Amino acid sequence: MSRVIDSQVLNYFVQPSTMTSIGERADALADVPTSLEELTSVIQGLVVYDIVAADFYGFEIPPSRRDEIHLRPVKALIDRLLDLDDRTLGMARAVERRLVGRCHHFVVLLTAMLRHQGVPARTRCGFGAYFNPGHFEDHWVCEAWRESEQRWVVVDPQLDKVWQDRLGIHDDVLDLPRDQFIVAAEAWTRCRQGAVDPARFGISFAELNGLWYVAGNLVRDLAALNKVEVLPWDVWGCQPQPGNELTSTRLGFFDELASVMRDPDLNLADLRARYDDDWLRVPGEVFNAVRRQPEKL
């Protein structure tokens, strides 16, 4: 459903962030198409998801390349892509010459390219309903502004034909229904209202799930809405530790935050102001929960 969005909101999300700035790498995008469908296809030819690389694509990732999933800024992603294959980014790579990444890397590349082309776009942190039926798995997507319809569309650039066939996905991955990708604020609200068991939200195979996990993604999504697009496993500030039972004070804190985040277009000024809180703002150093070490941004 479309509605009038304040032009200041669209202007905000069309400007690149520190993480999505392409800058002097713009020449590498010279042949990148402008249609969302073609652009998404380009992204799918640039990144391979590490966990399924062997099973889905027949590519055994060398140990020396496994740390590519920890690259953050788009400039670093592009530099690595050009190291692997010095052709412009409009050219699809053989799977072994693609960047080794996760959902976040597909999404920040798409967000960066859309912004570079003057299209408002933003990364969103939440949960996908299509990976493991009955569960909502930790995931990131891109919201792209569709000018012709005056609305945001949910785009999952990770889901190429291989993914779609493997998972039996029949929805349009360039315009996913909102019940197939649940943003963190909506997930939190559903859990708190008792509509969904919090244990269904998280990373099933790692047995990481629950309300504490949803709260962590709520904070990451707030950062993304403030155009600080960090890794999905970056931890800082008020994000709960694994398995934490949340006190009534912290529950109330996240309840209020989620209520504002459910409508970021209407409440963007408020969300930007809240982000100034030391507990919410991404600091200069975060904890990488996969590597189990602090890292400077």
C-alpha positions as CSV (number, residue, x, y, z in Angstrom):
1,M,0.0,0.0,0.0
2,S,1.5,3.4,-1.0
3,R,1.3,6.6,0.9
4,V,3.0,10.0,0.6
5,I,6.5,9.8,2.0
6,D,8.3,13.0,3.1
7,S,10.9,14.0,0.5
8,Q,13.4,14.5,3.3
9,V,13.2,10.8,4.1
10,L,13.8,9.8,0.5
11,N,16.7,12.3,0.2
12,Y,18.2,10.8,3.3
13,F,18.2,7.3,2.0
14,V,19.5,8.2,-1.5
15,Q,22.7,9.6,0.0
16,P,25.6,7.1,0.5
17,S,26.8,6.2,4.0
18,T,30.3,5.6,5.1
19,M,29.7,1.8,4.6
20,T,28.0,2.1,1.2
21,S,30.0,4.9,-0.4
22,I,31.5,3.9,-3.7
23,G,33.6,7.0,-4.2
24,E,36.6,6.5,-6.5
25,R,35.5,3.0,-7.3
26,A,32.7,4.4,-9.5
27,D,34.6,3.4,-12.7
28,A,34.0,-0.2,-11.8
29,L,30.3,0.3,-12.1
30,A,30.4,1.8,-15.6
31,D,28.5,-1.1,-17.1
32,V,26.1,-1.8,-14.3
33,P,22.4,-1.7,-15.4
34,T,19.8,0.4,-13.8
35,S,16.7,-1.8,-13.7
36,L,16.2,-3.5,-10.3
37,E,15.9,-6.9,-11.9
38,E,19.1,-6.6,-13.9
39,L,20.9,-5.0,-11.0
40,T,19.9,-7.8,-8.6
41,S,21.1,-10.3,-11.2
42,V,24.5,-8.5,-11.3
43,I,24.8,-8.8,-7.5
44,Q,24.1,-12.5,-7.7
45,G,27.1,-12.9,-10.1
46,L,29.4,-11.1,-7.7
47,V,28.9,-12.9,-4.3
48,V,28.7,-16.5,-3.3
49,Y,27.2,-17.4,0.1
50,D,29.9,-19.3,2.0
51,I,27.8,-21.8,3.8
52,V,26.1,-23.2,0.7
53,A,28.9,-22.6,-1.8
54,A,29.9,-26.3,-2.0
55,D,26.4,-27.8,-2.0
56,F,24.6,-25.2,-4.2
57,Y,27.5,-24.2,-6.5
58,G,30.1,-26.8,-6.3
59,F,32.7,-24.4,-4.9
60,E,34.9,-25.5,-2.0
61,I,36.0,-22.3,-0.4
62,P,39.8,-22.2,0.3
63,P,40.6,-21.6,4.0
64,S,42.6,-18.5,2.9
65,R,39.4,-16.9,1.6
66,R,37.0,-17.6,4.5
67,D,37.6,-14.2,6.2
68,E,36.1,-12.4,3.3
69,I,32.7,-12.6,5.1
70,H,34.1,-10.1,7.6
71,L,34.6,-7.3,5.1
72,R,32.4,-4.3,5.9
73,P,32.6,-1.2,3.7
74,V,31.5,-1.5,0.1
75,K,34.8,-0.1,-1.1
76,A,36.5,-3.1,0.5
77,L,34.1,-5.4,-1.1
78,I,34.7,-3.9,-4.5
79,D,38.5,-3.9,-4.0
80,R,38.4,-7.6,-3.2
81,L,36.1,-8.3,-6.2
82,L,38.6,-6.5,-8.5
83,D,41.5,-8.4,-7.0
84,L,39.7,-11.6,-7.9
85,D,38.7,-10.4,-11.4
86,D,39.7,-7.0,-12.7
87,R,36.7,-6.6,-15.1
88,T,34.0,-4.1,-14.3
89,L,31.2,-5.3,-12.0
90,G,28.6,-5.6,-14.7
91,M,30.4,-8.8,-15.7
92,A,29.3,-11.9,-13.9
93,R,32.1,-13.9,-12.3
94,A,32.7,-17.6,-12.3
95,V,31.8,-18.8,-8.8
96,E,35.4,-19.1,-7.7
97,R,36.0,-15.5,-8.6
98,R,33.0,-14.1,-6.6
99,L,33.3,-12.5,-3.2
100,V,32.7,-15.0,-0.4
101,G,30.0,-13.4,1.7
102,R,26.7,-13.7,3.6
103,C,23.3,-12.1,3.1
104,H,24.6,-8.7,4.3
105,H,27.1,-8.5,1.5
106,F,24.5,-9.0,-1.2
107,V,22.4,-6.4,0.4
108,V,25.0,-3.6,1.0
109,L,26.2,-4.0,-2.5
110,L,22.7,-3.6,-3.9
111,T,22.0,-0.7,-1.5
112,A,25.2,1.1,-2.6
113,M,24.6,0.6,-6.3
114,L,21.0,1.9,-6.0
115,R,22.1,5.0,-4.0
116,H,24.9,5.5,-6.6
117,Q,22.2,5.6,-9.3
118,G,20.1,8.1,-7.3
119,V,17.5,5.6,-6.1
120,P,16.6,5.7,-2.3
121,A,17.5,2.4,-0.7
122,R,18.2,1.0,2.8
123,T,19.3,-2.2,4.4
124,R,17.0,-3.9,6.8
125,C,17.8,-6.4,9.5
126,G,15.2,-8.9,10.5
127,F,14.1,-12.5,9.8
128,G,13.3,-14.5,6.7
129,A,10.3,-16.9,6.8
130,Y,11.4,-18.8,3.7
131,F,14.6,-20.6,4.8
132,N,13.2,-23.0,7.4
133,P,9.4,-23.2,7.4
134,G,8.0,-22.6,10.8
135,H,11.0,-20.6,11.9
136,F,12.2,-17.1,11.2
137,E,15.9,-17.1,10.4
138,D,18.3,-14.2,10.9
139,H,18.5,-12.3,7.6
140,W,19.1,-9.0,5.8
141,V,17.3,-7.5,2.8
142,C,17.2,-4.3,0.8
143,E,14.2,-1.9,0.7
144,A,14.3,-0.1,-2.6
145,W,12.1,2.9,-3.4
146,R,9.8,2.2,-6.4
147,E,9.0,5.6,-7.7
148,S,6.2,4.5,-10.1
149,E,4.2,3.1,-7.2
150,Q,5.5,5.5,-4.4
151,R,6.4,2.7,-2.1
152,W,9.3,0.6,-0.7
153,V,9.7,-2.9,-2.1
154,V,11.5,-5.6,-0.2
155,V,14.3,-7.1,-2.3
156,D,16.3,-10.2,-1.5
157,P,19.3,-10.1,-3.8
158,Q,20.7,-13.3,-2.4
159,L,17.9,-15.4,-3.8
160,D,19.0,-16.3,-7.3
161,K,17.4,-19.2,-9.2
162,V,19.5,-21.8,-7.4
163,W,18.3,-20.6,-4.0
164,Q,14.7,-20.2,-5.2
165,D,14.6,-23.8,-6.6
166,R,16.3,-25.3,-3.6
167,L,13.9,-23.5,-1.1
168,G,10.8,-23.7,-3.3
169,I,10.3,-19.9,-3.2
170,H,7.5,-18.8,-5.5
171,D,7.2,-15.2,-4.3
172,D,8.7,-12.3,-6.3
173,V,12.1,-11.8,-4.7
174,L,12.1,-8.3,-6.0
175,D,8.9,-7.5,-4.1
176,L,8.7,-9.9,-1.2
177,P,5.5,-9.9,0.9
178,R,6.0,-8.4,4.3
179,D,5.0,-11.6,6.0
180,Q,8.0,-13.3,4.3
181,F,10.6,-11.0,5.7
182,I,9.8,-9.7,9.2
183,V,11.7,-6.6,10.2
184,A,13.2,-6.7,13.7
185,A,10.6,-4.2,15.2
186,E,7.7,-6.3,13.9
187,A,9.3,-9.5,15.1
188,W,9.8,-8.0,18.6
189,T,6.2,-6.7,18.7
190,R,4.8,-10.1,17.7
191,C,6.8,-11.9,20.3
192,R,5.9,-9.4,23.1
193,Q,2.2,-9.7,22.2
194,G,2.4,-13.5,22.4
195,A,1.5,-14.0,18.7
196,V,4.7,-15.9,18.0
197,D,7.1,-17.9,20.2
198,P,10.4,-16.0,20.4
199,A,12.2,-19.3,20.2
200,R,11.3,-19.4,16.5
201,F,13.4,-16.3,15.8
202,G,17.2,-16.6,15.4
203,I,19.6,-19.0,13.8
204,S,18.2,-22.5,14.1
205,F,21.3,-24.5,13.1
206,A,23.4,-22.7,15.7
207,E,20.7,-22.9,18.3
208,L,20.8,-19.2,18.8
209,N,17.2,-17.9,19.3
210,G,14.9,-16.1,21.6
211,L,13.8,-12.7,22.6
212,W,17.4,-11.6,23.4
213,Y,18.3,-12.4,19.7
214,V,15.4,-10.3,18.4
215,A,16.5,-7.4,20.6
216,G,20.0,-7.6,19.1
217,N,18.6,-7.4,15.6
218,L,16.4,-4.5,16.7
219,V,19.5,-2.5,17.6
220,R,21.3,-3.6,14.3
221,D,18.2,-2.5,12.3
222,L,18.2,0.9,14.1
223,A,21.8,1.3,13.1
224,A,21.0,0.4,9.5
225,L,18.2,2.9,9.4
226,N,20.8,5.4,10.5
227,K,22.9,4.2,7.6
228,V,25.5,2.4,9.7
229,E,25.4,-0.9,7.9
230,V,27.5,-3.2,10.1
231,L,28.0,-6.9,10.0
232,P,25.1,-9.1,11.2
233,W,27.3,-10.5,14.0
234,D,28.7,-7.1,15.2
235,V,27.8,-6.5,18.9
236,W,27.8,-3.3,20.9
237,G,26.0,-1.3,23.6
238,C,22.7,-2.6,24.8
239,Q,22.5,-5.7,22.7
240,P,21.8,-8.6,25.1
241,Q,24.3,-11.5,25.5
242,P,23.2,-15.0,24.3
243,G,20.5,-16.4,26.4
244,N,20.0,-13.3,28.5
245,E,16.8,-13.0,30.4
246,L,15.6,-9.4,29.9
247,T,14.6,-7.4,33.0
248,S,11.3,-5.5,32.9
249,T,13.3,-2.2,32.5
250,R,15.1,-3.5,29.4
251,L,11.9,-5.0,28.0
252,G,10.2,-1.6,28.3
253,F,13.2,0.0,26.6
254,F,13.0,-2.3,23.6
255,D,9.2,-2.1,23.6
256,E,9.4,1.6,23.1
257,L,12.2,1.4,20.6
258,A,10.2,-1.2,18.5
259,S,7.1,1.0,18.6
260,V,8.9,3.8,16.9
261,M,10.9,1.6,14.5
262,R,7.7,0.0,13.1
263,D,7.2,3.2,11.0
264,P,10.7,4.5,10.1
265,D,9.3,6.9,7.4
266,L,7.0,8.7,9.8
267,N,9.5,8.5,12.7
268,L,12.9,9.0,11.0
269,A,13.8,12.2,12.9
270,D,13.0,10.4,16.2
271,L,15.0,7.3,15.2
272,R,18.0,9.5,14.3
273,A,17.7,11.3,17.7
274,R,17.5,8.0,19.6
275,Y,20.5,6.7,17.8
276,D,22.6,9.4,19.6
277,D,22.2,7.3,22.8
278,D,25.6,5.8,23.7
279,W,23.8,2.4,24.3
280,L,22.4,2.4,20.7
281,R,25.0,4.2,18.6
282,V,27.6,2.0,16.9
283,P,31.0,2.9,18.5
284,G,34.3,3.0,16.8
285,E,35.0,-0.5,18.0
286,V,32.6,-3.4,18.0
287,F,32.7,-7.1,19.1
288,N,32.8,-9.5,16.2
289,A,30.8,-12.4,17.6
290,V,32.0,-14.9,15.0
291,R,35.7,-14.1,15.4
292,R,35.1,-13.5,19.1
293,Q,37.3,-10.4,19.2
294,P,36.9,-6.6,19.2
295,E,37.4,-4.9,15.9
296,K,37.7,-1.2,14.9
297,L,35.3,0.0,12.2
